[in-house]
Amino acid sequence: MNLIFLGPPGAGKGTIAQRIVEDLGIIQISTGDLLRAAVKEGTELGLKAKEFMNSGKLVPDELVIGMLKERIKKDDCQDGFILDGFPRTIPQAEALDQTDIKIDKVVNFQVDDELVIHRITGRRTSKSTGKIFNIYKDCAPNPPEGHPEEDLLQRDDDNEEVVKKRLIQYREQTEPLISYYQDKDLLADVNAARELDQIVSDVKKAIQTST
């Protein structure tokens, strides 16, 4: 199964992807991780990407697509993958369509802005383990009981003002992909405002309808 996860920041795409990866034995591919790995490995595409990154410019779509094609040729992608964070725009989706990468289903996580802001402002990273938790009881995953508060760090951009700007950017650039993939009969909407286990269950059902 080759999947794309769509949804606003704070929809829980990364958390849900981790569960799906574990349960179905497929790979999660984050374009951010992909870029960093290619730069670190010093691949031809990675070196080209590094030039753009060092000058503060966006890495061109064709370079990202090239890295993606290289990545999915690896053995661990044979059973499928989840694309998390790509495509973000219609031109990126069109560029992806020009490749031999077949997408089986696009899962669109639906959640309102108020809940997105609530989730993101409660997000914390453990300084000792790097794991991401949420301090609000109604948001998963919570830190283990007794976890020291001083170990939990809030990112500078996980504040309400920045989140609202990111949501505007999402509406303008990424949300049009919903109609794009709907027209291709690939889209499955999932209510991402529910309990984590229920969302994971709904995603699995959505995936099964494409097999």
ZIKAJO-V685013 format. One line per field, one symbol per residue. ss: DSSP state (~ for helix, > for strand, _ for the rest). burial: + if it has 16 or more other ideal C-beta (glycine too) atoms within 10 Angstrom, else -. A space follows every 10 residues. Layout:
ss->???
burial->???
//
This chain:
ss->_>>>>>>___ __~~~~~~~~ ~~~~__>>>> ~~~~~~~~~~ ~__~~~~~~~ ~~~~______ ~~~~~~~~~~ ~~__~~~___ >>>>_____~ ~~~~~~~___ ____>>>>>> __~~~~~~~~ ~_>>>>____ _>>>______ ________~~ ~>>______~ ~~~~~~~~~~ ~~~~_~~~~~ ~~~___>>>> >____~~~~~ ~~~~~~~~__ _
burial->++++++++++ +++-+++-++ ---+-+++++ +--++--++- ----++-+++ --------+- +-++++++-- ++-------+ +++++++++- -++-++---- --+-+++++- +---++++++ ++++++---- --++----+- --+---+--- -+-----+-- --+--++--+ ---++-++-+ +----+++++ -++-----++ -++--++--- -
//
